[in-house]
Amino acid sequence: MSFTGLVKALFLPALAGAALAAPLLGATPASAATCQADPYNGVCVATTSYTVNTKVAVQRTPKTGNVSRYVAAGSAVAVLCKVTNGGTADGLTSTTWDAIVGGGWVYNAYVNVSPYTRVCGTAGPAVTYSATAYPWQAVDTFVSDGHGYYQGECVSFAAWAVRTDGRAHTKSPDFMMNAYQWTGAYVDATPHAGDVAQWDAGRNGAGSSGHVAYVTAVNADGSVTVNEFNWGNFHRFNVRTFAPNTPSRYLHF
């Protein structure tokens, strides 16, 4: 087989999104403890530990009626930030809720969080992500995008989104080969906007090269919305919403 034929045989992308050959930047994700992300803008923030003074319901969003789990009285919770425009609870008038590590929100009245706690969505860069700005919206051949991938592939789009979304990132998404080989700065136990959803080869419709997609929203019901390329339509844009366990994992860059 010629050298050209060998390269094509090894690295021709599958429909679900393979990457142009390049050195892998690392095989093992770093610990999730290296960063705790603001749920509104993905910025890495310092947490503060507080003790709840009664059994507390952890809600999926900052309002009642969507309980995900409970925290026992006397337990410590690590607070990321707060919002002051949530719902009220238990006949109280406060609308302040605290985002906690592990995902979810607790009513501030039961946590006694300092009024100086950081407000969610602040003290971070402005989000500039816009899917329509991706420069290769309709490419029907295999052309390098200059970042280690083919234009219009899932990996090319996801890497471009991370590079240009304006969020705080600590690792480059470039030159990481096929989608299933990607590693982030760490694996997110809970998806956040700005994460990359990753499918292992063959998982839930992904091809032999795996698949990656850019998370644009985590919805009130816990479902995840992504933007992606090369899923179902060759080198074309797609939007999907699915259950959070649909991908193999979520990568934070």
SVG drawing of the C-alpha trace seen along z (x, -y; Angstrom):
<svg xmlns="http://www.w3.org/2000/svg" viewBox="-46 -41 50 43">
<polyline fill="none" stroke="black" stroke-width="0.4" points="0.0,0.0 1.3,-3.5 2.0,-6.0 -1.0,-8.0 -3.2,-5.0 -1.9,-4.1 -2.8,-7.5 -6.3,-7.4 -6.8,-3.9 -5.8,-4.9 -7.3,-8.3 -10.3,-8.7 -13.1,-10.0 -16.2,-8.0 -19.5,-9.7 -19.8,-10.2 -16.7,-12.4 -13.1,-11.2 -10.1,-13.6 -7.1,-14.2 -4.1,-12.4 -2.1,-14.3 -0.2,-13.7 -2.5,-12.9 -2.2,-15.5 -2.8,-13.1 -4.6,-9.9 -5.9,-10.3 -8.2,-13.2 -7.1,-15.3 -9.1,-15.1 -12.4,-17.0 -11.1,-18.7 -8.9,-21.0 -11.9,-23.1 -15.4,-23.7 -17.5,-25.5 -20.1,-28.2 -23.3,-26.7 -24.1,-29.8 -20.9,-30.6 -18.6,-27.7 -15.9,-29.8 -13.7,-28.0 -14.5,-29.3 -13.4,-28.9 -16.0,-27.2 -17.0,-27.8 -18.2,-25.1 -21.4,-25.7 -23.4,-23.4 -27.1,-23.0 -29.2,-23.5 -32.0,-21.2 -32.7,-18.5 -32.6,-20.3 -34.0,-19.4 -31.5,-19.9 -33.4,-21.2 -32.3,-20.9 -33.1,-24.6 -33.3,-27.5 -37.0,-26.9 -39.1,-24.2 -40.8,-21.4 -37.8,-19.7 -36.0,-17.8 -33.0,-15.7 -31.9,-14.5 -31.7,-15.5 -28.9,-16.7 -29.2,-15.6 -29.2,-18.2 -25.7,-18.9 -24.1,-18.0 -21.6,-20.3 -22.3,-21.6 -19.7,-23.3 -21.3,-26.5 -20.2,-27.7 -22.3,-30.9 -25.8,-32.2 -28.7,-33.8 -31.1,-36.2 -34.0,-35.8 -35.1,-32.3 -38.4,-31.1 -39.6,-31.3 -40.1,-28.3 -41.9,-27.1 -43.8,-30.4 -40.6,-32.5 -40.0,-35.6 -36.4,-35.1 -35.6,-34.3 -31.9,-33.5 -30.6,-30.1 -27.1,-28.6 -25.5,-26.4 -23.5,-23.6 -20.8,-21.2 -22.2,-18.0 -25.0,-19.8 -28.2,-21.4 -29.5,-24.3 -30.4,-24.7 -32.5,-27.3 -30.3,-29.9 -32.4,-30.3 -31.4,-26.8 -27.6,-27.2 -26.9,-30.6 -24.6,-31.6 -22.8,-34.9 -24.4,-37.8 -20.9,-38.3 -21.0,-34.9 -20.3,-35.4 -23.3,-35.8 -23.5,-33.1 -22.6,-34.2 -20.3,-37.1 -16.6,-37.6 -16.0,-35.7 -15.5,-36.3 -18.5,-37.2 -19.8,-34.2 -19.3,-34.8 -20.3,-31.4 -22.4,-31.5 -22.7,-28.3 -23.4,-30.3 -19.9,-31.7 -18.3,-28.3 -16.4,-29.0 -17.1,-25.6 -20.9,-25.2 -21.1,-23.0 -18.0,-21.2 -18.4,-18.0 -14.8,-17.0 -12.0,-16.3 -10.0,-19.5 -7.8,-20.2 -9.1,-23.0 -5.6,-23.8 -6.2,-22.5 -5.8,-18.8 -9.2,-18.0 -11.2,-17.9 -13.6,-20.8 -17.2,-19.9 -16.3,-17.0 -17.7,-16.8 -14.2,-17.2 -13.5,-20.3 -16.7,-22.0 -16.4,-21.1 -12.8,-22.2 -13.7,-25.5 -16.5,-26.1 -14.2,-25.7 -11.6,-28.0 -14.1,-30.7 -16.8,-30.6 -15.3,-33.2 -15.5,-30.9 -12.6,-30.2 -10.7,-27.1 -7.4,-25.7 -6.7,-23.1 -6.5,-23.2 -9.0,-21.1 -6.8,-20.9 -4.8,-18.0 -6.5,-15.3 -7.2,-12.8 -10.5,-10.8 -13.5,-11.8 -13.3,-8.8 -9.6,-9.7 -10.4,-13.2 -9.5,-14.2 -10.5,-17.5 -8.8,-19.3 -11.1,-17.1 -14.3,-15.0 -17.5,-16.8 -19.6,-14.6 -22.5,-17.0 -22.8,-18.6 -22.5,-22.4 -22.9,-24.8 -19.4,-25.0 -18.6,-21.3 -18.0,-18.8 -20.2,-15.7 -18.2,-12.7 -19.4,-9.3 -17.2,-6.3 -17.1,-4.3 -20.5,-2.7 -22.3,-4.3 -25.9,-5.4 -25.4,-5.8 -21.8,-7.0 -19.5,-5.5 -16.2,-3.7 -14.4,-7.0 -16.8,-8.1 -18.4,-11.5 -18.2,-14.9 -20.7,-17.7 -20.7,-21.1 -23.1,-21.6 -25.1,-24.8 -27.6,-24.2 -28.5,-22.0 -32.3,-22.4 -34.7,-22.5 -35.7,-18.9 -32.0,-17.8 -31.9,-17.2 -28.9,-18.4 -28.9,-20.4 -25.9,-20.2 -24.8,-21.7 -22.8,-19.4 -21.6,-18.6 -21.6,-15.3 -24.4,-13.5 -26.8,-12.0 -25.9,-14.5 -22.4,-14.5 -20.5,-17.7 -23.7,-19.5 -24.9,-21.3 -27.3,-19.6 -29.1,-20.4 -30.2,-17.7 -31.6,-17.5 -31.3,-14.2 -31.0,-12.6 -27.7,-13.4 -26.5,-9.8 -26.7,-9.6 -23.0,-10.4 -20.3,-8.5 -19.1,-11.5 -18.7,-15.3 -15.3,-17.0 -14.5,-20.4 -11.7,-22.3"/>
</svg>
